[in-house]
Amino acid sequence: MIFGCKKTEPNIEADYIWDSLYVTATAYNAVIEQTDSNPSITAFGDSLKPGLKCVAVSRDLLRLGLRHNIPIKIEGLEGIYIVNDKMHSRWIKSIDVYMGEDIKAAKQWGRKRVCIDYGIPKENYN
């Protein structure tokens, strides 16, 4: 069972087929003002902790394969992020990058159009 974004890093080349997509990227923090009364729990039920590389995705992206625990590379950010949250249904072609409680970093990131690469497990690829 996987909790939060503490997934053992997959063998990216062997386990995934990568695809690309342009999305609108914003950032969010685990604070009540930006989420709900329990800001450290995602829509998938994962626990958030500062320092984790996680993203929320708009619900239309779920249908494209960006489901729970899918790895994502985000233009302008280092490393691999993991899908572990869903955004409100009003958002389309969007991701929200988790930035812990660092509101200044989230504001500095702002809102931008970026290219993401996302991995689809080979066993799920059609």
C-alpha positions in Angstrom: 0.0 0.0 0.0 1.3 3.5 -0.8 0.8 6.4 1.5 1.4 10.0 0.3 4.2 10.5 -2.1 6.6 8.2 -0.4 6.6 5.8 -3.3 9.8 3.9 -4.1 11.1 5.6 -7.2 10.1 3.5 -10.2 12.5 2.3 -12.8 11.4 5.1 -15.1 12.7 3.7 -18.4 11.6 0.1 -17.8 8.2 0.6 -16.2 6.6 3.6 -18.0 5.7 4.9 -21.4 6.1 8.7 -21.4 3.7 11.2 -23.0 3.7 15.0 -23.0 1.0 17.6 -22.5 0.8 21.4 -22.0 -1.1 22.4 -18.9 -1.7 25.5 -16.7 0.3 25.0 -13.6 -0.3 26.8 -10.3 0.9 26.0 -6.8 -0.9 25.3 -3.5 -0.1 25.0 0.2 -1.4 22.8 2.9 -3.3 25.5 4.7 -7.0 25.8 5.5 -7.4 29.0 3.5 -6.5 27.2 0.3 -8.0 23.8 0.8 -10.5 22.6 3.4 -10.6 22.0 7.2 -8.1 19.1 6.8 -5.4 20.5 4.5 -3.0 17.7 5.0 -5.2 15.0 3.5 -5.7 14.8 -0.3 -8.7 13.9 -2.3 -7.2 10.4 -2.7 -6.8 10.2 1.1 -3.0 10.6 1.1 -1.2 12.5 3.8 0.8 15.6 2.8 4.0 16.6 4.5 6.3 19.5 3.6 9.1 18.4 1.2 7.0 15.9 -0.7 6.9 16.3 -4.5 3.2 16.0 -5.2 0.7 17.4 -7.6 -3.1 17.7 -7.8 -4.5 17.3 -11.3 -7.7 18.5 -12.9 -10.3 15.8 -13.3 -10.1 15.8 -17.1 -6.5 14.7 -16.9 -7.5 11.6 -14.9 -9.2 10.4 -18.1 -5.9 10.9 -20.0 -4.1 8.6 -17.6 -2.8 11.0 -15.0 -4.2 8.9 -12.2 -3.2 8.4 -8.6 0.5 7.8 -8.1 1.5 8.5 -11.7 4.9 10.2 -12.0 5.2 13.6 -13.6 8.1 15.7 -14.7 7.3 19.4 -14.7 9.0 22.0 -16.9 10.9 24.4 -14.7 11.0 22.1 -11.6 13.6 19.5 -10.7 12.8 15.8 -10.0 9.8 13.7 -10.4 6.4 14.6 -8.8 3.6 12.1 -8.0 -0.1 12.6 -8.7 -1.8 12.3 -5.3 -4.6 14.9 -5.3 -7.5 16.0 -7.5 -8.5 19.5 -8.2 -12.1 20.9 -8.2 -14.1 20.0 -11.3 -14.1 23.6 -12.5 -10.5 23.3 -13.6 -9.5 22.0 -17.0 -6.0 20.9 -18.2 -4.4 22.1 -15.0 -2.1 20.9 -12.3 -1.5 22.3 -8.8 2.0 21.8 -7.4 2.1 21.1 -3.7 4.6 23.5 -1.9 4.0 22.5 1.7 3.3 25.5 3.9 5.6 27.9 1.9 3.1 30.4 0.7 5.9 32.7 -0.6 7.2 30.0 -2.9 3.7 29.2 -4.2 3.1 32.9 -5.0 6.5 33.1 -6.6 5.6 30.1 -8.9 2.4 31.9 -9.8 0.4 30.6 -12.7 2.1 29.5 -15.9 1.7 27.3 -18.9 4.2 24.4 -18.8 4.9 21.2 -20.5 4.7 18.1 -18.4 5.8 14.6 -19.1 3.8 11.9 -17.5 4.4 8.2 -17.2 1.8 5.6 -18.0 2.6 2.1 -16.6 3.5 -0.2 -19.5 1.0 -2.7 -18.3 -1.8 -0.1 -18.7 -0.6 1.2 -22.1 -2.9 0.5 -25.1 
